[in-house]
Amino acid sequence: MHKKPIKYSVFSLFKNALSYHENWQPVWRSPTLKTEYDAIIIGGGGHGLTTAYYLAKNHGLTKIAVVEKGWIGGGNTGRNTTIIRSNYLWDQSAGLYEHALKLWEGMSQELNFNVMFSQRGVMNVAHNLHDVRELKRRWHANRLNDIDCEWLNTKQVKEFCPIINTSPNIRYPVLGATLQRRAGTARHDAVAWGYARGADAMGVDIIQNCEVTGINVQNGNVTGIETTKGRINSNRIGVAAAGHSSVIANMVGIRLPIESRPLQALVSEPVKPILDTVVMSNTIHAYVSQSDKGELVIGAGTDGYTSYTQRGGFNIVEDTIMAVVELFPLFSRMKMLRHWGGIVDICPDASPIISKTHIKGLYFNCGWGTGGFKATPGSGWVFAHTIANDQPHTLNAPFNINRFSSGELVDEHGAAAVAH
Amino acid sequence: MFLINCPYCGEREQAEFSCGGEAHIVRPKNPPDLTDDQWSEYLFMRKNIKGIQFERWNHSNGCRRWFNVARNTATDEILKIYNMGEKPPNISGDALDTPSGEPEIGSGNISTSYTKK
């Protein structure tokens, strides 16, 4: 075994300050690849790392490899708008996302790594009568599922977020909003780094720059993978490859109902604190929050075609900016600093697939589409359970691949607050 | 953002068009006889290829006519535009070195192709 990582504290900070912060040990090892593992996770983003972490922590497996074609957290984990909430309509989704939210609440303490989880509230704004009914329905559904949710009328929206434009004369006036106070944001990189450090400390090998090129199957059982760094054997393989899930599935002839599309986001120049919550609107399609650095973080919609290029059309960005400027006229002269796209795996019912497959020992965790970040810890928790026991956890049982044949879809389009 | 050469109107911005998804999926001729799995296959399952994909496009903010496109989804490069009802063309673009690798030019994703100069 390797050296245990030092615990981060004010004392370790002080001690390292004395040597000009030049002697911090690496947060995780760069191990050499073994030829055999108890389990292999394909994909070193948030979902893959949490899966490895909980496999080690909850299920006692320690000989685990996480193989990542790029670098840790360099995919969609570093390309989202960091919003965390659990105010989903259907019971199945509410269970999954609320479980994740509860894990977020203790994450920094558990990992001894500050993920900057900030429960600043998420407000979903209604602009017409249909929105009001839809959001009130969701508000009641959330309350029945023990998820905190409030309804705010226009005046209360203005009190909660004073800079929002509540004039009745705008094209899509603010008629009210739901508010989940426990929702908020977190630092996306820190989540990947924190879980990577935690998993590494329990002996998980994190292999970066290692792309999977094939999956070996014998008599219906998975036996290992081929990678750009050689063959690795294992009879348990979990795929958490987000936008590239279909690429992996096509290697073994598994059919997935997924389309990979670019989802764009952008951040503004940093300004002083102005927006202390997250504002989302389904109807005019905008979501915006302010990062701790002061940048406005703005999420756009998906581009309407398959692409793996991690960039999209400017018309999508323009639509989103128009919506943001109507809600917040004071942002109209702000300059945008950076803009990027991530490849999201869209499922027909906008719910994830966390499932066994017809190949024994091969598991898929995909289809999170535009909203996977908020579920990061919960996703890993239930996926680890599925891999360790060859049986789904009660929370992810409804999210199996067979639902596309049985018709038991978990339709969260629109109900999930932002339709893409 | 890319340009699409509509066979009826000429080159226009992609924003004028709507993508109708994977092409050459034939509606089953015997709907009552299909099993749930076969329906699932027809309705939901998609190849979602990284590389050359055949797909349907509609010039929705223009002439509103449909046509087929062969496009490399790793670069957004359009290789061929052909009529509805035609068989997919036999074309090959620059193949990726590895299944989920990145092309040298044309992708925003540099995670595997970037080499430090």
Interface residues (C-beta under 8 A of the other chain):
Chain A: K69 G70 W71 G74 G75 N209 E211 V212 T213 G214 T228 A241 H244 S246 V247 I248 N250 M251 R255 L256 P257 I258 E259 S260 G304 Y305 T306 S307 Y308 T309 Q310 R311 G312 G313 F314 N315 W340 G341 I343 P348 F404 S405 S406 G407
Chain B: M1 E13 Q14 A15 S18 C19 G21 D36 D37 W39 S40 E41 L43 F44 M45 R46 K47 N48 I49 K50 Q53 E55 T73 A74 T75 D76 T98 P99 S100 G101 G106 S107 G108 N109 S111 T112
